[in-house]
Amino acid sequence: MDVSLVDLSPVPRDGTAADAYANTITSAQQAERLGYSRFWVAEHHGRANALAGTTPEVLLGRLAGATDSIRLGSGAVLLNHYSPFKVAEVFGALDSLAPGRVDAGLGRANGSPASDQALGTERHVEDPDGDHREKIEAVLSHLYDEYPDGHPYADLSVPASGEGPAKPWVLGSSPSSAEIAGDLGLPYCFAAFIRPQFAEHSIETYRERFESSSLGGGVDEPRVMVALNAIAAETDEEAARRRAVAEATYKRMRRGEFGSRPTIEESIDELGGVPDPTPETLGEDEWPRAISGSPETISSLFDQLVARVGADELMVQNVTPDHETALDSHERIAEGVL
């Protein structure tokens, strides 16, 4: 099973963005050693005191020089904030820094009204799905040099390594993103840690809508990756204690609180107790927002969720109290599934 990691560059308690980026580099290097397939970094705006991952294009350039073989990518670059040509230039440059191992994860998301205004982003688009589809096509037309003669952009070029442009993925957490990925014939990554309740329907929609395409980066058959919130420890019970941080953080987000991550003890106190361990066998309709377990339990849970939607790959996202816990969890997940 191909398993990958996505990193949000959380700022450590009493730390800085410099510490967050140093931790992300260490995580990528560990992921490469352990045999993970990909290492992606995220894009969030307006919360840099908690999440330093604001500019994946910058961080990926640093990771290109700190790793040798693991695939690197964005999870995701948010197209609604940028021009497609500029995004294509960025990924052309990244491919030239890490030839043949860059993924262009393409998504969209609005932040707070203030951050969107500061980014110059239009929050109310008449046809958001059509706009997103057009931007994805434009990025790939620039990356793969597919504008026909006579087109105003035909003579524009972007940096290239000679080993093929960055590989595109459409990222999303709803059936609308699945429709776009399927119609364009592109690989699709569903963020089950955001909207687990839509996972099966969205991936089914993607397969139903899929049409092979001559679009640059297109694939002949549907290709599905599912991103999960998962954390591991030596035992199921200890893993459940670690998962408390994700559960408490989610409750805070529901209340509109976006701050530093609680410790395990603070999380257990907020939740009123330690969460129950994730059962080794999930119910037929059960898709938890976060899962936890020993290496053996995580392996079983991954197998169940992969089989449920026929995924080709899994990507792990987690919310941990500190960097050391994250590294230990990644090592134990690798022990169970790689």
C-alpha positions as CSV (number, residue, x, y, z in Angstrom):
1,M,0.0,0.0,0.0
2,D,1.3,3.4,-0.9
3,V,1.1,5.8,2.1
4,S,2.1,9.4,2.2
5,L,2.2,12.3,4.6
6,V,0.9,15.9,4.5
7,D,2.4,18.5,6.9
8,L,0.8,21.8,8.0
9,S,3.9,23.2,9.7
10,P,2.3,23.8,13.1
11,V,4.1,26.3,15.2
12,P,5.4,24.7,18.4
13,R,4.3,26.1,21.8
14,D,6.6,29.0,22.6
15,G,8.2,28.5,19.2
16,T,8.3,30.4,15.9
17,A,7.7,29.8,12.2
18,A,11.5,29.0,11.9
19,D,11.0,26.2,14.3
20,A,7.9,25.0,12.4
21,Y,9.8,24.9,9.1
22,A,12.7,23.1,10.7
23,N,10.3,20.5,12.0
24,T,8.7,20.1,8.6
25,I,12.1,19.5,7.0
26,T,13.0,16.8,9.6
27,S,9.6,15.2,9.0
28,A,10.2,15.0,5.2
29,Q,13.6,13.5,5.7
30,Q,12.2,10.9,8.1
31,A,9.4,10.1,5.7
32,E,11.9,9.5,2.9
33,R,14.0,7.2,5.2
34,L,10.9,5.2,6.2
35,G,9.6,4.7,2.7
36,Y,6.6,7.0,2.5
37,S,5.6,7.7,-1.1
38,R,5.0,11.4,-1.0
39,F,5.4,14.4,1.4
40,W,3.0,17.3,0.8
41,V,2.8,20.6,2.5
42,A,-0.4,22.7,3.0
43,E,-1.5,26.3,2.5
44,H,-3.4,28.2,5.2
45,H,-3.8,31.9,5.5
46,G,-4.3,34.3,8.4
47,R,-3.3,31.9,11.2
48,A,0.4,31.9,10.9
49,N,0.8,32.1,14.7
50,A,-0.5,28.5,14.8
51,L,0.1,27.2,11.2
52,A,3.2,28.4,9.5
53,G,2.3,26.6,6.2
54,T,1.2,29.6,4.2
55,T,3.4,29.3,1.1
56,P,3.9,25.7,-0.1
57,E,5.8,26.9,-3.1
58,V,8.5,28.4,-0.9
59,L,8.7,25.5,1.6
60,L,8.8,22.9,-1.3
61,G,11.8,24.6,-2.7
62,R,13.6,24.1,0.6
63,L,12.4,20.5,0.8
64,A,13.7,19.8,-2.7
65,G,17.2,20.5,-1.5
66,A,16.8,18.5,1.8
67,T,15.5,15.2,0.2
68,D,16.6,13.0,-2.6
69,S,13.9,10.6,-3.8
70,I,10.5,11.2,-2.1
71,R,7.8,12.9,-4.1
72,L,7.0,16.4,-3.0
73,G,3.9,18.4,-3.5
74,S,1.2,20.8,-2.4
75,G,-1.7,19.7,-0.3
76,A,-3.0,22.0,-1.8
77,V,-2.1,25.2,-3.5
78,L,-5.3,27.2,-3.5
79,L,-6.1,28.3,-7.1
80,N,-8.8,30.8,-6.2
81,H,-6.0,33.1,-4.8
82,Y,-3.7,33.1,-7.8
83,S,-3.4,33.3,-11.6
84,P,-2.9,29.9,-13.3
85,F,0.2,31.2,-15.2
86,K,1.9,32.1,-11.9
87,V,1.0,28.7,-10.4
88,A,2.4,27.0,-13.5
89,E,5.6,29.0,-13.2
90,V,6.0,28.0,-9.6
91,F,5.5,24.3,-10.3
92,G,7.8,24.4,-13.3
93,A,10.5,25.9,-11.1
94,L,9.9,23.3,-8.4
95,D,10.1,20.5,-10.9
96,S,13.4,21.9,-12.0
97,L,14.7,21.9,-8.4
98,A,13.4,18.3,-7.9
99,P,13.2,16.8,-11.4
100,G,10.5,14.2,-11.9
101,R,9.3,14.1,-8.3
102,V,6.9,17.1,-7.9
103,D,3.1,16.9,-7.4
104,A,0.9,19.8,-8.1
105,G,-2.0,19.4,-5.7
106,L,-4.6,21.8,-6.9
107,G,-7.5,22.9,-4.6
108,R,-9.5,25.9,-3.5
109,A,-10.6,27.3,-0.2
110,N,-11.8,30.6,1.3
111,G,-10.2,31.9,4.4
112,S,-11.5,34.6,6.7
113,P,-13.0,37.7,5.0
114,A,-9.9,39.7,6.1
115,S,-7.4,37.2,4.7
116,D,-9.2,36.9,1.4
117,Q,-9.4,40.7,1.1
118,A,-5.7,40.9,1.8
119,L,-5.0,38.3,-0.9
120,G,-7.2,40.1,-3.4
121,T,-9.5,37.1,-3.6
122,E,-13.1,37.4,-4.8
123,R,-15.2,35.5,-2.3
124,H,-18.4,35.4,-4.3
125,V,-17.9,34.0,-7.8
126,E,-20.9,33.5,-10.0
127,D,-19.9,30.0,-11.1
128,P,-17.2,28.7,-8.6
129,D,-17.1,25.2,-10.0
130,G,-16.7,26.5,-13.6
131,D,-14.0,29.0,-12.5
132,H,-12.1,26.3,-10.6
133,R,-12.2,23.9,-13.6
134,E,-11.0,26.6,-16.0
135,K,-8.1,27.5,-13.7
136,I,-7.0,23.8,-13.4
137,E,-7.1,23.5,-17.2
138,A,-5.1,26.7,-17.6
139,V,-2.4,25.6,-15.1
140,L,-2.0,22.3,-17.0
141,S,-2.0,24.0,-20.4
142,H,0.9,26.2,-19.3
143,L,2.8,23.4,-17.5
144,Y,2.4,21.0,-20.4
145,D,2.8,23.6,-23.2
146,E,-0.5,22.8,-24.7
147,Y,-1.9,26.1,-25.9
148,P,-2.4,25.9,-29.7
149,D,-0.7,28.1,-32.2
150,G,-2.5,31.4,-32.4
151,H,-3.6,31.4,-28.7
152,P,-2.5,34.6,-26.8
153,Y,-0.5,32.3,-24.4
154,A,1.0,30.0,-27.0
155,D,4.4,31.7,-26.8
156,L,4.6,31.7,-23.0
157,S,6.9,29.2,-21.4
158,V,7.5,28.0,-17.8
159,P,10.7,26.4,-16.3
160,A,11.1,22.7,-17.0
161,S,13.5,20.0,-15.9
162,G,13.3,17.8,-19.0
163,E,12.0,14.9,-16.9
164,G,8.3,15.8,-17.3
165,P,6.2,18.5,-15.7
166,A,4.8,18.2,-12.1
167,K,2.0,15.7,-11.8
168,P,-1.4,17.2,-11.1
169,W,-3.9,16.1,-8.5
170,V,-7.3,17.6,-7.9
171,L,-7.9,17.9,-4.1
172,G,-11.2,18.4,-2.4
173,S,-13.7,17.4,0.2
174,S,-17.0,17.4,-1.6
175,P,-18.7,15.8,-4.6
176,S,-18.2,19.0,-6.6
177,S,-14.4,18.6,-6.6
178,A,-14.9,14.9,-7.5
179,E,-17.0,15.9,-10.5
180,I,-14.3,18.3,-11.7
181,A,-11.5,15.7,-11.3
182,G,-13.6,13.0,-13.1
183,D,-14.6,15.3,-16.0
184,L,-11.0,16.3,-16.5
185,G,-9.6,12.8,-16.2
186,L,-7.2,13.7,-13.4
187,P,-6.1,11.9,-10.2
188,Y,-8.3,12.8,-7.2
189,C,-7.4,13.2,-3.5
190,F,-10.3,13.3,-1.1
191,A,-9.8,15.0,2.3
192,A,-11.6,12.6,4.6
193,F,-10.2,14.4,7.7
194,I,-12.3,17.4,6.7
195,R,-15.6,15.8,5.7
196,P,-15.5,12.1,6.3
197,Q,-19.3,11.8,5.8
198,F,-18.8,12.7,2.1
199,A,-15.9,10.3,1.4
200,E,-17.8,7.4,-0.2
201,H,-20.3,9.5,-2.2
202,S,-17.5,11.8,-3.5
203,I,-15.3,9.0,-4.6
204,E,-18.2,7.2,-6.2
205,T,-19.1,10.4,-8.0
206,Y,-15.5,10.7,-9.2
207,R,-15.5,7.2,-10.7
208,E,-18.9,7.7,-12.3
209,R,-17.8,11.0,-13.9
210,F,-14.3,9.9,-14.9
211,E,-13.4,10.2,-18.6
212,S,-9.9,9.6,-19.8
213,S,-8.5,12.8,-21.2
214,S,-5.7,14.1,-23.4
215,L,-5.3,17.0,-21.0
216,G,-1.7,17.2,-19.7
217,G,-1.3,15.1,-16.6
218,G,-4.4,13.2,-17.3
219,V,-4.7,9.5,-16.5
220,D,-6.4,6.6,-18.4
221,E,-8.0,5.1,-15.3
222,P,-9.4,6.7,-12.1
223,R,-6.7,7.2,-9.5
224,V,-7.9,7.8,-5.9
225,M,-6.0,9.0,-2.8
226,V,-7.7,9.4,0.5
227,A,-6.3,11.7,3.2
228,L,-7.0,10.5,6.7
229,N,-6.3,11.9,10.2
230,A,-4.4,9.0,11.8
231,I,-2.1,8.7,14.8
232,A,-0.3,5.7,16.1
233,A,1.5,4.6,19.3
234,E,2.8,1.4,20.9
235,T,-0.7,0.4,22.1
236,D,-4.3,1.2,21.1
237,E,-4.8,2.9,24.5
238,E,-1.8,5.2,24.2
239,A,-2.8,6.0,20.6
240,A,-6.2,7.0,21.8
241,R,-4.6,9.4,24.4
242,R,-2.7,11.0,21.5
243,R,-5.9,11.2,19.4
244,A,-7.4,13.4,22.1
245,V,-5.5,16.3,20.8
246,A,-7.2,16.0,17.4
247,E,-10.6,15.6,19.0
248,A,-10.1,18.7,21.3
249,T,-8.7,20.8,18.5
250,Y,-11.7,20.0,16.3
251,K,-14.0,21.0,19.1
252,R,-12.1,24.3,19.4
253,M,-12.4,24.9,15.7
254,R,-16.2,24.3,15.8
255,R,-16.2,27.1,18.4
256,G,-14.2,29.4,16.2
257,E,-11.0,29.1,18.2
258,F,-7.8,28.9,16.2
259,G,-4.9,28.9,18.5
260,S,-2.0,26.8,19.7
261,R,-2.6,23.1,20.0
262,P,-3.5,21.7,23.5
263,T,-1.3,19.2,25.2
264,I,-2.6,15.6,25.7
265,E,-3.5,16.4,29.3
266,E,-5.3,19.6,28.4
267,S,-7.2,17.8,25.6
268,I,-8.3,15.0,27.9
269,D,-9.5,17.6,30.4
270,E,-11.5,19.4,27.7
271,L,-13.0,16.2,26.4
272,G,-13.9,15.0,29.9
273,G,-11.8,11.9,29.6
274,V,-9.6,9.8,27.3
275,P,-11.3,8.9,24.0
276,D,-12.1,5.3,23.5
277,P,-9.6,3.5,21.3
278,T,-10.7,3.2,17.6
279,P,-12.2,-0.3,17.3
280,E,-10.1,-2.7,15.2
281,T,-13.1,-3.3,13.0
282,L,-15.2,-0.3,11.9
283,G,-18.9,-0.4,11.4
284,E,-20.1,-0.6,7.9
285,D,-21.2,3.0,7.8
286,E,-18.5,4.3,10.2
287,W,-15.9,6.7,8.9
288,P,-14.3,8.5,11.9
289,R,-12.9,12.0,11.6
290,A,-9.7,10.7,13.2
291,I,-8.4,7.2,13.9
292,S,-5.8,5.8,16.2
293,G,-4.1,2.6,17.1
294,S,-1.0,0.4,17.4
295,P,0.9,-0.4,14.2
296,E,-1.2,-3.5,13.8
297,T,-4.5,-1.8,14.4
298,I,-3.6,1.1,12.1
299,S,-2.8,-1.4,9.4
300,S,-6.1,-3.1,9.7
301,L,-8.0,0.2,9.7
302,F,-6.2,1.4,6.6
303,D,-7.0,-1.9,4.8
304,Q,-10.7,-1.5,5.7
305,L,-11.0,2.1,4.5
306,V,-9.0,1.4,1.4
307,A,-11.3,-1.5,0.5
308,R,-14.4,0.6,1.2
309,V,-13.7,3.1,-1.5
310,G,-11.1,1.2,-3.7
311,A,-8.4,3.8,-3.0
312,D,-5.0,3.5,-4.6
313,E,-3.2,5.4,-1.9
314,L,-3.6,6.9,1.6
315,M,-2.2,10.1,2.9
316,V,-1.8,10.7,6.6
317,Q,-2.6,14.0,8.2
318,N,-2.4,14.3,12.0
319,V,-2.8,16.7,14.8
320,T,-0.2,16.1,17.5
321,P,0.8,18.0,20.6
322,D,4.5,18.2,19.6
323,H,6.9,17.4,16.9
324,E,8.4,14.4,18.7
325,T,5.0,12.7,19.0
326,A,4.4,13.3,15.3
327,L,7.8,11.6,14.4
328,D,7.1,8.7,16.6
329,S,3.6,8.2,15.2
330,H,5.0,8.3,11.6
331,E,7.5,5.7,12.5
332,R,4.9,3.4,14.0
333,I,2.5,3.8,11.0
334,A,5.4,2.9,8.8
335,E,6.1,-0.1,10.9
336,G,2.5,-1.3,10.4
337,V,1.9,-0.6,6.7
338,L,5.2,0.0,4.8
